[in-house]
């Protein structure tokens, strides 16, 4: 086992399978932390990048510095914690420092505010760090991440790509109070995640969206300045009536024959994932060279992690045999029992 403990985030939707997932990673559990976090030792830390079981982990971090305590009961916690982090990491030249709560969805924002205050104090003590904005990070350069909760402080350095997210804990909170559907947050997070692996699409890029109704993803893409051709046999939400940049084709995806070309293709269709992927492959012929594909693989029919892995392997093999190149795959914070694949059309 490695000497350094690791903070591994297993999304709540897979919580019942956590012992099996940790075993698949070669991890020995030490302690459960926060909502989704597991402090564990790994036989081989490379498993977090290389093992097929890593798909069930949302985020990970080597814990180079831990302070088990109850911050709410400790006088001067922020100052003491900041001094401790300076002593541990001050000479390691991270590109940035970002902090967050161990339980981001907690109803009381105490630890979110505490994380913000700690970051402010550490930045006063540290030498100037070159990156201030989360998504301005170099995906391959090391960042100092710190998570705080009622169990204490846990921090370490790792590149965003290796950690599987730009944000501490991997989560970007996306407000949904006025959204047409939860799917809007899903594509927003997917586009943030994609920056770990390739530059974002240019302004006014043209998306082909399959199974668009009721239009949550459509609205998010339009709000980002993209053009969208949306296909569905059901109507879109009335808030999208006459939306600028939108072309809506009311038709079954199976019968749709595209006119023209597109820069990206999006599929979040329900139903049999094999059928959905066949339509994605068929319509990928309408993408410009190097076109992006964002595909949600629905795994609701798979009851165990191994069945999910088998489904993903089959989908990946079919896509590869059909000329699609895999860029990345992950379980997004806003996914349920489903996985997001990013492909490039050759």
C-alpha positions in Angstrom: 0.0 0.0 0.0 1.1 3.6 -0.7 2.1 5.7 2.3 -0.1 8.6 1.2 -3.8 8.3 1.9 -6.2 9.3 -0.9 -9.5 11.1 -0.9 -11.7 9.3 -3.3 -15.2 10.6 -4.2 -17.7 7.9 -5.1 -21.0 9.5 -6.1 -24.0 8.8 -3.9 -25.8 7.0 -6.7 -23.0 4.3 -6.5 -22.8 4.4 -2.7 -24.2 0.9 -2.3 -21.4 -0.5 -4.4 -18.6 1.5 -2.7 -17.0 -1.7 -1.1 -16.9 -3.4 -4.5 -15.6 -0.2 -6.3 -12.8 0.3 -3.7 -11.8 -3.4 -4.0 -11.7 -3.0 -7.8 -9.3 -0.1 -7.3 -7.1 -2.0 -4.9 -8.0 0.4 -2.1 -8.2 -0.2 1.7 -10.8 2.0 3.3 -9.6 4.0 6.3 -12.5 6.4 6.9 -15.7 7.7 5.4 -15.8 11.5 5.1 -18.4 14.0 4.1 -21.2 12.9 1.8 -19.4 11.0 -0.9 -15.7 10.8 0.2 -13.7 7.8 1.2 -10.2 8.1 2.7 -8.3 5.1 1.6 -4.8 3.7 0.9 -4.1 2.3 -2.6 -2.0 -0.6 -3.6 -1.2 1.3 -6.7 -2.3 4.9 -7.1 -2.1 4.6 -10.9 -5.4 2.6 -10.6 -7.2 5.9 -10.3 -6.2 6.6 -13.8 -5.8 3.2 -15.4 -8.4 0.9 -13.8 -11.8 0.4 -15.4 -13.2 0.9 -11.9 -12.1 4.5 -11.9 -15.2 5.5 -13.9 -17.2 5.1 -10.7 -15.0 7.8 -9.0 -16.0 11.4 -9.5 -12.8 13.0 -8.1 -9.6 12.0 -6.2 -6.8 13.7 -4.3 -3.6 12.5 -2.6 -3.9 13.8 1.0 -0.4 15.3 1.7 -1.7 17.2 4.7 -4.6 16.4 7.0 -5.9 18.0 10.2 -8.6 15.9 11.7 -10.6 18.2 14.0 -13.9 20.0 14.4 -13.4 23.4 12.9 -16.6 24.9 14.4 -15.2 24.1 17.9 -11.7 25.5 17.3 -10.7 29.1 18.0 -8.6 30.6 15.3 -9.1 27.7 12.9 -8.6 29.7 9.7 -5.3 31.2 10.8 -3.9 27.9 12.2 -5.0 26.0 9.1 -3.5 28.6 6.8 -0.2 28.6 8.6 -0.1 24.8 8.5 -0.8 24.8 4.7 1.9 27.4 4.2 4.4 25.2 6.1 3.5 22.1 4.1 3.0 23.5 0.6 4.7 26.9 0.5 7.8 25.7 -1.3 6.0 23.4 -3.8 4.9 26.1 -6.3 1.3 25.1 -7.0 -0.3 26.9 -10.0 -3.4 27.8 -7.9 -5.2 27.2 -4.6 -8.9 26.2 -4.5 -10.9 25.2 -1.5 -14.3 23.6 -1.0 -16.6 21.8 1.5 -16.5 18.1 2.0 -20.3 18.1 1.7 -21.2 20.7 -1.0 -24.9 20.0 -0.9 -25.2 20.6 2.9 -28.2 22.8 3.7 -26.1 25.1 6.0 -23.4 27.0 4.1 -21.0 27.1 7.1 -18.2 25.1 5.6 -18.6 26.7 2.2 -18.0 30.1 3.8 -15.1 28.6 5.9 -13.4 27.3 2.8 -13.7 30.7 1.1 -12.2 32.4 4.2 -9.4 29.9 4.4 -8.5 30.4 0.7 -8.4 34.2 1.2 -6.0 33.9 4.2 -3.7 31.3 2.5 -3.4 33.5 -0.6 -2.3 36.3 1.7 0.5 34.1 3.1 1.6 32.3 -0.1 3.9 33.7 -2.8 1.9 34.9 -5.7 0.1 32.1 -7.5 -0.1 32.4 -11.3 -3.7 31.2 -11.7 -6.7 32.8 -10.0 -9.7 31.5 -12.0 -10.7 27.8 -11.7 -11.0 27.1 -15.4 -7.9 29.0 -16.3 -5.8 26.2 -14.8 -3.4 24.2 -16.9 -5.0 20.8 -16.8 -1.6 19.1 -16.5 0.0 21.4 -13.8 -0.4 20.8 -10.1 -2.9 22.7 -8.1 -3.3 22.8 -4.3 -6.8 21.6 -3.4 -8.3 21.7 0.1 -11.6 20.3 1.4 -13.1 21.1 4.8 -15.8 19.5 6.8 -16.9 18.6 10.3 -14.2 15.9 10.2 -11.4 18.4 9.6 -9.2 19.6 6.7 -7.8 17.4 3.9 -5.4 18.9 1.3 -3.0 17.8 -1.4 -1.5 18.7 -4.8 -2.5 17.2 -8.1 -3.2 18.2 -11.6 -6.9 18.9 -12.5 -6.8 16.2 -15.2 -5.5 13.5 -12.8 -8.0 14.6 -10.1 -10.8 14.4 -12.8 -12.0 18.0 -12.3 -11.0 21.7 -12.2 -13.1 22.3 -9.0 -12.3 21.1 -5.5 -14.3 17.9 -5.2 -14.9 17.9 -8.9 -18.2 19.7 -8.6 -19.3 23.0 -10.1 -22.5 24.1 -8.6 -25.0 25.1 -11.4 -28.1 27.0 -10.4 -31.2 25.3 -11.7 -34.1 27.3 -10.2 -35.3 28.7 -13.6 -34.0 25.9 -15.8 -36.3 24.0 -18.1 -34.9 20.7 -16.8 -32.0 19.1 -14.9 -30.4 18.2 -18.2 -29.2 21.9 -18.6 -26.9 21.5 -15.7 -25.7 18.2 -17.1 -24.5 19.7 -20.4 -23.1 22.8 -18.6 -21.0 20.5 -16.4 -20.0 18.4 -19.4 -18.6 21.5 -21.3 -16.7 22.5 -18.2 -15.3 19.0 -17.9 -14.3 18.8 -21.5 -11.8 21.6 -21.0 -9.7 19.1 -19.1 -9.0 17.3 -22.4 -9.4 19.8 -25.3 -10.2 23.4 -26.0 -13.9 24.4 -26.0 -15.9 24.9 -29.2 -15.7 28.3 -30.9 -18.6 30.8 -30.6 -21.5 30.1 -32.9 -20.6 26.4 -33.3 -23.5 24.4 -34.7 -24.9 21.5 -32.5 -27.1 18.7 -33.6 -29.1 17.6 -30.6 -30.9 14.3 -30.6 -34.0 13.7 -28.3 -34.0 17.4 -27.3 -37.4 17.6 -25.5 -38.2 19.4 -23.3 -35.2 21.6 -24.1 -33.0 21.9 -21.0 -29.8 21.2 -22.8 -31.0 23.2 -25.8 -31.5 26.3 -23.7 -28.0 25.9 -22.1 -26.3 25.6 -25.5 -28.2 28.6 -26.8 -27.3 30.7 -23.7 -23.7 30.0 -24.5 -24.0 31.5 -28.0 -24.1 28.2 -29.9 -26.5 27.4 -32.7 -28.7 24.3 -32.2 -30.7 22.0 -34.5 -32.8 20.1 -32.1 -34.6 16.9 -33.1 -37.5 15.3 -31.1 -40.9 13.9 -31.8 -42.2 15.7 -28.7 -42.4 19.5 -28.4 -39.9 21.8 -26.8 -40.8 24.0 -23.8 -42.7 27.1 -24.9 -39.9 29.3 -23.4 -37.9 28.3 -26.5 -40.4 29.5 -29.0 -38.7 31.7 -31.6 -35.4 31.4 -29.7 -32.5 32.9 -31.6 -30.1 30.3 -33.1 -32.6 27.4 -32.8 -33.9 25.2 -35.5 -36.4 22.6 -34.2 -37.3 19.6 -36.3 -40.3 17.7 -34.9 -39.5 14.2 -36.0 -38.4 10.8 -34.7 -34.6 10.7 -34.5 -34.6 7.4 -36.4 -36.2 9.0 -39.4 -34.3 12.3 -39.4 -32.1 12.9 -42.4 -29.8 15.9 -41.9 -29.2 18.7 -44.3 -25.8 20.4 -44.1 -23.0 19.8 -41.5 -22.5 20.4 -37.8 -19.6 21.0 -35.5 -20.9 18.9 -32.6 -23.5 16.3 -31.8 -25.3 15.8 -28.5 -27.3 12.8 -27.4 -29.0 12.4 -24.0 -31.8 10.2 -25.3 -33.6 7.8 -23.0 -34.2 4.2 -23.9 -31.8 1.4 -25.0 -28.3 2.9 -25.1 -27.3 0.6 -28.0 -30.1 2.1 -30.1 -29.1 5.6 -29.2 -25.5 5.0 -30.0 -26.4 3.6 -33.4 -28.2 6.9 -34.2 -25.2 8.8 -33.0 -22.9 6.8 -35.3 -25.2 7.2 -38.2 -25.5 11.0 -37.8 -21.8 11.5 -37.0 -21.3 11.4 -40.8 -22.8 14.9 -40.8 -20.1 16.3 -38.5 -17.3 18.4 -39.8 -13.8 16.8 -39.5 -12.8 16.6 -35.8 -16.4 17.2 -34.8 -17.3 16.7 -31.1 -19.8 14.1 -29.8 -21.2 14.2 -26.3 -23.1 11.0 -25.6 -24.9 10.0 -22.4 -24.9 6.3 -21.9 -27.9 5.4 -19.8 -27.2 2.4 -17.6 -30.5 2.1 -15.8 -31.0 -1.5 -17.0 -27.7 -2.6 -15.5 -28.0 -3.7 -11.9 -24.4 -4.1 -10.8 -21.1 -2.3 -11.5 -19.8 -5.2 -13.5 -22.9 -5.0 -15.8 -22.3 -1.3 -16.2 -18.7 -1.9 -17.1 -19.7 -4.5 -19.6 -22.2 -2.1 -21.2 -19.6 0.6 -21.4 -17.0 -1.7 -23.0 -19.5 -2.8 -25.6 -20.5 0.8 -26.4 -16.9 1.9 -26.6 -16.0 -1.0 -28.9 -18.9 -0.2 -31.2 -18.0 3.5 -31.4 -14.4 2.7 -32.1 -15.2 0.2 -34.8 -17.5 2.9 -36.3 -14.7 5.4 -36.6 -15.2 7.5 -33.5 -12.2 8.3 -31.2 -12.7 8.4 -27.5 -11.6 11.7 -25.9 -12.8 11.0 -22.3 -15.5 9.4 -20.3 -16.7 10.2 -16.8 -19.6 10.2 -14.3 -20.7 13.8 -14.0 -22.0 15.3 -10.7 -25.4 15.9 -12.4 -25.6 12.4 -13.9 -27.6 9.6 -12.3 -27.0 6.0 -13.2 -25.5 7.1 -16.5 -22.1 8.1 -17.9 -21.0 10.8 -20.3 -18.7 9.9 -23.2 -16.8 12.4 -25.3 -15.9 11.3 -28.8 -14.3 12.9 -31.9 -15.4 12.1 -35.4 -12.7 11.1 -37.7 
